[in-house]
Amino acid sequence: MSAQLPEARPARLQFLVYAVAFFIGSHFLMISVVMPLWALQLGASPLLIGVIVSARQVLVVTMSIHGGALIDRYGPRRMII
């Protein structure tokens, strides 16, 4: 039995995946710029604005650590499903 190579993805599908990832990433960047300005307009203190901006990053770091441990334990394919 010979090993078969996986089929190459069509260029359109690959472009679509990259475009969606780009727009999702830019969406989070826009929120990180607009959210403090919106909070300032609503009368939030500089301390509260700092908490708002850093809350997302704290969540990302926390979930990355736990997500990495889960991927090591169960494997990446199983975690995506």
N, C-alpha and C positions, 0 to 999 in steps of 0.2 A: 504494500500500500504506500503510495507516495503522498507526501503532505501537500495539500493545496494551499496556495497563497490566498489570503482574503481579497475580495474584490475591492478595487479602488472606489472611493465615494465619488459620485459625480461632483463636478466643480460647483454647480448651482447649489446643491445641498450644503456643501462645505462653506460657500460664501454666505448662505443664509444663517448658518450656525454662528459664524464669526460676526455677522452684522447684528444679530440678536444679542450676543454677548457684549458687543461694543455699546449698544444702546442701553442695555441694563446697567453697565458700568458707568456710563455717562449720566444716567438718571440718578444714581447714588451720589455722584459728584455734585450735580445740580442741587440736590436736597441739602447736602452739607454746606453749600454756600447760601442758599435761600433761607434755611431754617433759622440760623442766628439772626438774620435781618428781620424776619417775621417776628421772632420772639422779642427783639428790641423794640419793634413797632408796637407790640402789645404791652410793653412796659416791664419786661423781664430785667432782672439785675444781671450784671456781668457774670456773677457767680453762677446763676441759674443757666445762662447761655453756655457757659463752659461745661456744666453738667450735661446739658442737652447734646452738645457736640461730642463729648467724650463717651456718652452712654452707648452709642452705636459701636464704637471701637472696643469698648470693654466687652460687649456682647460677642463681637467677632473673635476676639482673643480667647474668650472662655469657650465658645463653641468650637473653635479650631483645635484646641487642646483635647477636648472630649471627643470631637469627631475623628481626630487622628488616632486616638486610642481605640475607638470602635472600628475604624478601618483596619488597624493592625490585628484586631481580634477576629473580625468576621470577614475581612477581605473587601476590596473596593467594589467588586461587582455586586455583592450582596447588599452593601450599604446604599448603592444607587437605586436598587429595586425597592 
